[in-house]
Amino acid sequence: MYVEMKHINKTFDGFQASKEVSFGVAKGHLAALLGPSGSGKTTILRMIAGLDKPDSGDIIIDGARVNDIPGSKRGIGFVFQNYALFRYMTVADNIAFGLQVQKKSKAEIKERVGELLQLISMEDLGKRYPHQLSGGQRQRVAFARALAPNPHLLLLDEPFAAIDAKVRRELRTWLRNMIEKVGITSIFVTHDQEEAMEVADTVIITNQGKIEQIGTPEDICLHPQTDFVADFIDAARYEAMMAVK
C-alpha cells in the first residue's frame, strides 16, 4: 500500500473525530472517503496532509511514517473545495506558485506551466484571472496548481461541491481521466455516493469517526457489510448508473 492509516485516533475538544481508523490505498489508485457530514472523512484527509496531527496511530506514505514530518515535506498536492485560487494572480501565476516556492528557475517554471495548461486544455487562458473563469475552469486550475510541484500523492476535499450540477458529471469524468493519465495516487472526500461510485477504484465508508466498510464500488453497493452501509448506499441507483455506462 502506498498510503496507510494504522489505528488512528483523533479528538477535538472532547469529540472523537477518528476512532481506530485503519485502511490502505494502493499506489496509483483513486480512493473515495464517503460518508455523511460529520462522519470524520475530512479529518482523515487533513491528518494525511499534515494539517492535523493524530493523537495516536501511524500515518505511512510510501513506506515511511510521516506523523512528525511537516505537511510541506510530505510530497502532497491538495485541492480545496473552494479552489483557494489567488484572485489577483493570473491562471499561469496560480499554477506557478508552488514552483516559485521551490525556487525553480524561470525556464523550468515556464515549461511546467505550459505542460499543465495543455493537460487541463486551457492553453489559451493562462493570462486570465480566476473571476474570468467558470467554476469548472477554476477547479481545473486548482488541479493543475496542486500537480505543478510533482507531488507523489493528491488529496481533494469535496472537489466538486462548489460546481454547478450541470457541470459536475463532466468534470468527474475529466478528473478520473486526468488522474489515470498522470498516474498519481489520489484520495478524495465526498458525501455524494454517485460521485464516489463513478470515480473511485476504492470506496472507504466513514460513519461517526469509524470505518464501516472498504471495497470496490460494486462490492460496497451490492454486498454491504453493516446495517449503516446498507441504509446509506442506494444499490438500485448504482445498478442503474452502471446500466447507463
C-alpha positions, 0 to 999 in steps of 0.5 A: 500500500502506498498510503496507510492509516494504522489505528488512528485516533483523533479528538477535538475538544472532547469529540472523537473525530477518528476512532481506530481508523485503519485502511490502505490505498494502493499506489496509483489508485483513486480512493473515495472517503464517503460518508455523511457530514460529520462522519470524520472523512475530512479529518482523515484527509487533513491528518494525511496532509499534515494539517492535523496531527493524530493523537495516536496511530501511524500515518505511512506514505510510501513506506515511511511514517510521516506523523512528525514530518511537516505537511510541506515535506510530505510530497502532497498536492491538495485541492480545496473545495473552494479552489483557494485560487489567488484572485489577483494572480493570473491562471499561469501565476496560480499554477506557478506558485508552488514552483516559485516556492521551490525556487525553480528557475524561470525556464523550468517554471515556464515549461511546467506551466505550459505542460499543465495548461495543455493537460487541463486544455486551457492553453489559451487562458493562462493570462486570465484571472480566476473571476474570468473563469467558470467554476469548472475552469477554476477547479481545473486550475486548482488541479493543475496548481496542486500537480505543478510541484510533482507531488507523489500523492493528491488529496481533494476535499469535496472537489466538486461541491462548489460546481454547478450540477450541470457541470459536475458529471463532466468534470468527474469524468475529466478528473478520473481521466486526468488522474489515470493519465498522470498516474498519481495516487489520489484520495478524495472526500465526498458525501455524494455516493454517485460521485464516489461510485463513478470515480473511485477504484476504492470506496472507504465508508466513514460513519461517526469517526469509524470505518464501516466498510472498504471495497470496490464500488460494486462490492460496497453497493451490492454486498454491504457489510453493516446495517449503516452501509446498507441504509446509506448506499442506494444499490438500485441507483448504482445498478442503474448508473452502471446500466447507463455506462 
